[in-house]
Amino acid sequence: MMFLDGDSMIVPLFSRSLLEGTASDWAMSAVFFVPELVAFTALLATGLEIHVVQFLSAFLNFIGLYVVFRTCSSWLSPNFWRQSGAAMAGYLAVCVLALLEGGGDRNSFELASLLAMTTYYAATVLGSVLAVGLVQKIVSSVQRRSVLEVALLLLVIISAFSNPIFIAWAIFPLVFLMVYLNILMSWQASSRRVIVILLGGSIVGYALRLPLAPWVVADSENYFRPSRAQESVSYYWNLLMDRAVSEGGVAAITLTLALMILGAVLSVKFVRKHAVGPAIVATYSWLAPISTTIGFVLLGTEAARYLQMWAFAPALSLIVLVSEVLPHSLRNAARKLALIPAAAIGIIAVSFAGIALPSAVTAFTTSDRSLACAVNWVNNTERSGAGQFWSVRAIKTYADDPSQLLQTDDRLNGYSWLVDRRDFSQRTVSFLITDAQSSPFALPAGYENLPSSNIDCGRFQITDFGHANIPVGPLWP
C-alpha cells in the first residue's frame, strides 16, 4: 500500500509536478492533501528517493500523533510528568491497535495503520485531535485565550480547505458537544466564541475551495447517497465481522470498546464536577466515533477510511485518565514511563523502526526489481504508453517523465482521476502496462490484432506494439 498502491501515489506525483513546475490541470478528488503535500514536497526537495520520503512521511505521521497527544495532555494538566505519561498512554494505545493489524487494506477496519499513508487523511486525523485540545484549552483557560482562538481558526480553515471530512470528524462533534455541555454546565461567552470559530472557520475554508472547483472531478453523488443507508449499514457490519474473525481483530475491538466505555465514565464524572476541559476531551473520545459512523451511514457511504476516528479518538480517554484521575502512586509509574520527552521520542522511533522498517523494506525490495525493470524500460523509450489506475501509477511516479504514461480505463479511455490532465495532450500510445490488478484491455476497433511483444518485469507486464499509434478515447470522469 505504501510503495505501489494507486492511491498512495497522488502525493508523490503532485509533489514531483510542483518541484518540476509542471502542475497545471490536476483532476482531484474532494481532498487536496495540503499539509501532506507541504511536508512531502519539503522532504522530496532534499533529494531523497521517493520511497525513502514515503517511509519518512509515515514515521513523521506517528511522531506527529505523539506530539498532538502531548499537546492535548499539556493543556489538561500543568504537571510535566503527568503530561508525558498521559501522552505516552494514548500513543501506546494507538500503537497497540496498529500492531494488531496485518494483511488488511484500504477496505478493511484496520484503521490505525492508515496513519502511515500519505493519502489516507493523516493530517486530518492529527488536525481533528489537535482541535479537541485547542477547544478544551480555550473554554477552560483565562490566559492566552485570543492566541489559542486564532490558532484554532487557522487550523479549522486549513483543515476544511484541505479535506472536507474534517467537518465530520471535528466540527460537527465539537459543535454538538459544546452546545450540549454548555446547556448542562452554563459556560461563559468563550464557549459561544468557540462555536463561531468552528462554524465560521469551516465556511471560510470551504469557500476557499471554490476557485479550485475545476480541479475537483469527484461526483457529489458518490458522497451523498441517503437512499443507500441500508447498504451502508451492511457494508460496515461486514467489515466489522471480517475484523472479528482473527484473534488480533477481537483484541482490537475489545480494546477500542474498553477505551470508549472509559471515556463515557469519565464524561459523567467530569460533567458532574463541572470540569470543563476533561469533560470535552473525555466526551469526544466516544462521541466522535459514534457520531461520524451514524452520519456516514445516513449518507450511504461505503469507505472504511471515513471511520478512522474509531482508531484515534478513544485513546483520548487514557489521556484524561492519566492526567486527571490516577492516584499519586500510579502517576509515579507514568513518570517512570515517560522519563523525559527525548526518551518518549526514542521509544516511538525504536518501536516504529523495529516493527515497521523490516516489513516495509522487505515489501519494497520484493517489488523494487519489478518496478525498476518497468521504469527503466519506459525511460529508454521515447514513446507513450498507458495503464490502469491501480497498475500504472507507481511506474508513472518513478519514470523520468511521468506524462509519458497515460492513465486509462480498460477500454483505453482517459481516466482523469488524481492525475494532471495535461498528460492527455498526447492522445496515442504504443504500449500497455498491466499487472494482476488490471482488467483485460479492449483496444479500439481496427487495432485489436496488432502484432505485439511482451516484456516480463515480474509484477508488471509490458505489451509493446512497436511504433503503432493507438488512439486514447475521451476523458472521464
Disulfide bonds with the S-S distance in Angstrom:
Cys373-Cys457 2.02
